[in-house]
Amino acid sequence: MKIDCHVHVTPPDIIADWKKYAEKEPYFSLISNSKVNKFATADDVAAVLEKDNFDKAVVFGFGFNDMGLCRYVNDYVIENVKKYPDKLIGFAVAPPGGRETAAEIERCYGAGLKGVGELFPAGQGIDLLNEGKEISLAGVCKELNIPLLLHANENVGHYYPGKTDVPLQDIEKFVLNNPDLKIILAHFGGGIFIYETMKEINAGFRNVYYDTAVAPYLFDSRIYNVVKALGICGRLLFGSDFPILPPSRYFKSLNASALGDDDKELILGLNAAKLLGI
């Protein structure tokens, strides 16, 4: 089974008039105005899964700051998970720390969604150092036993829209403050996984998964060799970040790596199936 764990979907009416929404949502504006940005509907996702021979995709709307917009894109995800029950797995988005955050996540869970994210620490003002403030976010995910997908990025190298200055130390403290929370760190966790060579990080990150989203833009095939050397192939999830990149863009690098067939099977779907209970 092949599962793409990082796919963005956008309702058609938001796609048609995205500049109107960007006026009130600065982070959405930043991402949407990027030269590499693309939008996709749920129907587009179903088509690319068929084209690239993937069985399922984890889909989610944009993590807005406005709860009304989050609820709207969550409803779109819920609707299309029902439309494509054998292809789409839904995650919910919500602004952190709000009075309605826990209730919205619980509502989406009750409607069949299986996780939360992708959320943006910088774009949504998530205070990773203040566990109490985010208890409505982390706490409800722990209570429901569902994963939280967080955006992360490397703090070195070239700039691109969406690359923020959130320190890896903040991510570390959030993880260590929530040891029982299943966390997916997008984009190889911004490279924080390399510190799993430290005993205390490896032990504290036992419930942390990483995804491969936009790896072809950031790393060469050796990134997979490092994952294999660290013994964490069982916690790496394939994520394409479609529609920015289709799943097929990843196979050249995967096949050029030192990963064995068993490793690839874990990364391309078995890890996600286990994490999501499917």
C-alpha positions as CSV (number, residue, x, y, z in Angstrom):
1,M,0.0,0.0,0.0
2,K,1.3,3.5,-0.9
3,I,0.1,6.4,1.1
4,D,1.0,10.1,0.5
5,C,0.8,11.7,3.9
6,H,1.1,15.4,3.0
7,V,-1.4,16.7,0.5
8,H,-3.1,20.1,0.4
9,V,-6.6,20.6,-0.9
10,T,-8.5,23.8,-1.4
11,P,-12.2,24.4,-2.1
12,P,-12.8,25.5,-5.7
13,D,-14.4,28.9,-4.6
14,I,-11.3,29.8,-2.6
15,I,-9.0,28.9,-5.5
16,A,-11.1,31.1,-7.8
17,D,-10.9,34.1,-5.5
18,W,-7.7,33.4,-3.4
19,K,-6.5,37.0,-3.5
20,K,-9.6,38.1,-1.5
21,Y,-8.7,35.6,1.3
22,A,-5.1,36.5,1.1
23,E,-5.9,40.1,2.0
24,K,-6.9,39.0,5.6
25,E,-4.5,36.1,6.0
26,P,-0.9,37.2,5.8
27,Y,0.7,33.7,5.9
28,F,-1.8,32.4,3.3
29,S,-0.8,35.4,1.2
30,L,2.9,34.6,1.5
31,I,2.5,31.0,0.4
32,S,-0.1,31.7,-2.3
33,N,2.0,34.4,-3.9
34,S,5.0,32.1,-4.2
35,K,6.1,31.3,-7.7
36,V,6.0,27.5,-7.0
37,N,2.5,27.6,-5.3
38,K,-0.3,25.6,-6.9
39,F,-3.8,24.8,-5.8
40,A,-5.6,21.5,-6.0
41,T,-9.1,20.2,-5.4
42,A,-9.9,16.8,-4.0
43,D,-10.7,15.7,-7.5
44,D,-7.2,16.7,-8.6
45,V,-5.8,14.6,-5.8
46,A,-7.8,11.5,-6.7
47,A,-6.5,11.9,-10.3
48,V,-2.8,12.2,-9.3
49,L,-3.1,9.2,-7.0
50,E,-4.4,7.2,-10.0
51,K,-1.7,8.5,-12.3
52,D,1.2,7.9,-9.8
53,N,-0.1,4.6,-8.6
54,F,-0.8,5.6,-5.0
55,D,-3.6,4.0,-3.0
56,K,-4.4,6.8,-0.5
57,A,-3.5,10.4,0.5
58,V,-3.8,12.3,3.7
59,V,-5.5,15.6,2.7
60,F,-6.0,18.8,4.6
61,G,-7.0,22.4,4.0
62,F,-4.9,25.5,4.7
63,G,-4.2,26.3,8.4
64,F,-5.8,29.7,8.5
65,N,-5.9,32.0,11.5
66,D,-9.7,32.5,11.1
67,M,-11.7,29.8,12.7
68,G,-14.6,30.2,10.2
69,L,-12.2,29.6,7.3
70,C,-10.7,26.6,9.1
71,R,-14.2,25.2,9.7
72,Y,-15.0,25.8,6.0
73,V,-12.0,23.9,4.6
74,N,-12.5,21.1,7.2
75,D,-16.1,20.7,5.9
76,Y,-14.6,20.4,2.4
77,V,-12.2,17.7,3.5
78,I,-15.0,15.8,5.4
79,E,-17.2,16.0,2.3
80,N,-14.5,14.6,0.0
81,V,-13.4,11.9,2.4
82,K,-17.0,10.6,2.1
83,K,-16.8,11.1,-1.7
84,Y,-13.5,9.1,-2.0
85,P,-13.6,6.8,1.1
86,D,-11.1,4.4,-0.4
87,K,-8.6,7.1,-1.5
88,L,-8.7,10.1,0.9
89,I,-7.8,10.3,4.6
90,G,-8.6,13.6,6.2
91,F,-6.9,15.8,8.8
92,A,-8.4,18.9,10.4
93,V,-7.0,22.4,10.7
94,A,-7.7,24.9,13.4
95,P,-6.1,28.1,14.9
96,P,-4.2,27.3,18.1
97,G,-5.2,28.4,21.6
98,G,-8.8,29.5,20.7
99,R,-11.9,28.7,22.7
100,E,-13.3,26.8,19.8
101,T,-10.2,24.9,18.9
102,A,-10.8,21.7,20.9
103,A,-14.5,21.6,19.9
104,E,-13.6,21.9,16.2
105,I,-11.0,19.1,16.4
106,E,-13.5,16.9,18.2
107,R,-16.2,17.7,15.6
108,C,-13.9,16.7,12.8
109,Y,-12.8,13.6,14.6
110,G,-16.4,12.6,15.0
111,A,-16.9,13.1,11.3
112,G,-14.1,10.7,10.5
113,L,-11.0,12.7,10.2
114,K,-7.9,11.0,11.6
115,G,-5.4,13.8,12.6
116,V,-4.7,17.5,12.8
117,G,-2.5,19.6,10.5
118,E,-0.6,20.8,8.7
119,L,-0.4,23.7,11.2
120,F,2.2,26.5,11.0
121,P,4.0,27.6,14.2
122,A,5.0,30.9,12.7
123,G,2.0,31.5,10.4
124,Q,-0.6,30.7,13.1
125,G,1.3,32.0,16.1
126,I,1.7,28.6,17.8
127,D,3.6,29.1,21.0
128,L,5.6,25.9,21.1
129,L,7.3,26.9,24.4
130,N,4.0,27.5,26.3
131,E,2.5,24.1,26.8
132,G,-0.4,25.5,28.8
133,K,-1.5,27.9,26.1
134,E,-1.5,25.1,23.5
135,I,-3.3,22.6,25.7
136,S,-6.4,23.0,23.7
137,L,-4.4,21.8,20.7
138,A,-1.9,19.2,22.0
139,G,-4.3,18.1,24.8
140,V,-7.2,17.2,22.5
141,C,-4.9,15.3,20.1
142,K,-3.6,13.3,23.0
143,E,-7.1,12.7,24.3
144,L,-8.3,11.5,20.9
145,N,-5.0,9.6,20.2
146,I,-4.6,11.3,16.8
147,P,-1.4,12.7,15.3
148,L,-0.5,16.4,15.0
149,L,1.3,17.5,11.8
150,L,3.5,20.6,12.3
151,H,5.4,22.5,9.7
152,A,9.1,22.6,10.3
153,N,12.0,23.9,8.3
154,E,15.8,24.0,8.3
155,N,17.3,27.1,9.8
156,V,20.1,27.3,7.2
157,G,20.4,27.4,3.4
158,H,18.4,29.3,0.8
159,Y,15.3,31.3,1.6
160,Y,11.9,30.4,0.2
161,P,8.3,31.6,1.1
162,G,7.2,29.7,4.1
163,K,10.7,29.3,5.5
164,T,10.5,30.7,9.0
165,D,12.9,31.4,11.8
166,V,11.3,29.1,14.4
167,P,14.3,27.6,16.2
168,L,14.7,23.8,16.3
169,Q,15.1,24.2,20.0
170,D,11.4,25.3,20.2
171,I,10.3,22.2,18.4
172,E,12.5,20.1,20.7
173,K,10.9,21.6,23.8
174,F,7.4,21.1,22.4
175,V,8.1,17.4,21.7
176,L,9.7,16.8,25.1
177,N,6.8,18.6,26.9
178,N,4.3,16.3,25.1
179,P,6.0,12.9,25.2
180,D,2.7,11.0,24.6
181,L,1.6,13.1,21.7
182,K,2.0,11.6,18.2
183,I,3.7,14.3,16.2
184,I,4.6,14.4,12.5
185,L,7.2,17.0,11.7
186,A,6.9,18.0,8.1
187,H,9.9,18.5,5.7
188,F,12.2,16.1,7.6
189,G,11.6,18.1,10.7
190,G,13.9,20.8,9.4
191,G,16.8,18.4,10.0
192,I,16.1,18.0,13.7
193,F,16.1,14.2,13.2
194,I,19.9,14.2,12.9
195,Y,20.0,14.9,16.6
196,E,18.5,11.6,17.3
197,T,22.1,10.5,17.5
198,M,21.9,12.0,21.0
199,K,20.4,9.5,23.4
200,E,18.1,11.9,25.2
201,I,16.6,13.2,21.9
202,N,16.2,9.7,20.5
203,A,14.4,8.6,23.7
204,G,12.3,11.8,23.9
205,F,11.3,11.7,20.2
206,R,10.0,8.1,20.3
207,N,6.5,9.3,19.2
208,V,7.8,11.7,16.5
209,Y,7.5,10.9,12.8
210,Y,9.0,12.9,9.9
211,D,7.7,13.4,6.4
212,T,9.5,13.8,3.1
213,A,7.5,16.8,1.8
214,V,9.4,18.9,-0.8
215,A,12.6,16.9,-0.3
216,P,13.6,17.2,-4.0
217,Y,13.8,21.0,-3.5
218,L,15.9,20.7,-0.4
219,F,18.0,17.5,-0.2
220,D,19.7,15.0,-2.5
221,S,19.3,11.2,-2.1
222,R,21.8,11.0,0.8
223,I,19.1,12.3,3.1
224,Y,17.5,8.8,3.0
225,N,20.9,7.2,3.7
226,V,21.1,9.3,6.9
227,V,17.7,8.1,8.0
228,K,18.6,4.5,7.3
229,A,21.9,4.9,9.3
230,L,20.0,6.4,12.2
231,G,17.6,3.4,12.2
232,I,14.5,5.5,11.9
233,C,13.1,4.3,8.6
234,G,10.1,3.1,10.7
235,R,9.2,6.7,11.5
236,L,9.6,8.3,8.1
237,L,6.4,9.0,6.1
238,F,6.2,9.7,2.4
239,G,4.7,13.1,1.8
240,S,4.7,14.9,-1.6
241,D,3.3,18.3,-0.6
242,F,1.1,18.0,-3.7
243,P,0.1,20.1,-5.6
244,I,3.6,21.7,-5.3
245,L,5.1,18.4,-6.3
246,P,3.5,15.2,-7.5
247,P,4.5,11.9,-5.9
248,S,6.4,10.8,-9.0
249,R,9.0,13.5,-8.4
250,Y,10.4,11.6,-5.5
251,F,11.2,8.2,-7.0
252,K,14.5,9.2,-8.7
253,S,16.0,10.2,-5.3
254,L,14.5,7.3,-3.4
255,N,15.8,4.8,-6.0
256,A,19.3,6.5,-5.9
257,S,19.5,6.0,-2.2
258,A,20.8,3.1,-0.1
259,L,17.3,2.2,1.0
260,G,16.3,-1.4,0.6
261,D,13.0,-2.6,-0.7
262,D,11.8,-3.2,2.9
263,D,12.7,0.3,3.9
264,K,10.9,1.8,0.9
265,E,7.7,-0.2,1.8
266,L,7.8,1.2,5.3
267,I,8.3,4.8,4.1
268,L,5.8,4.6,1.2
269,G,2.9,3.4,3.2
270,L,3.3,0.8,6.0
271,N,4.4,3.4,8.6
272,A,1.4,5.6,7.8
273,A,-1.0,2.7,7.9
274,K,0.3,1.7,11.3
275,L,0.2,5.3,12.6
276,L,-3.3,6.0,11.3
277,G,-4.7,2.6,12.1
278,I,-5.8,1.7,8.6
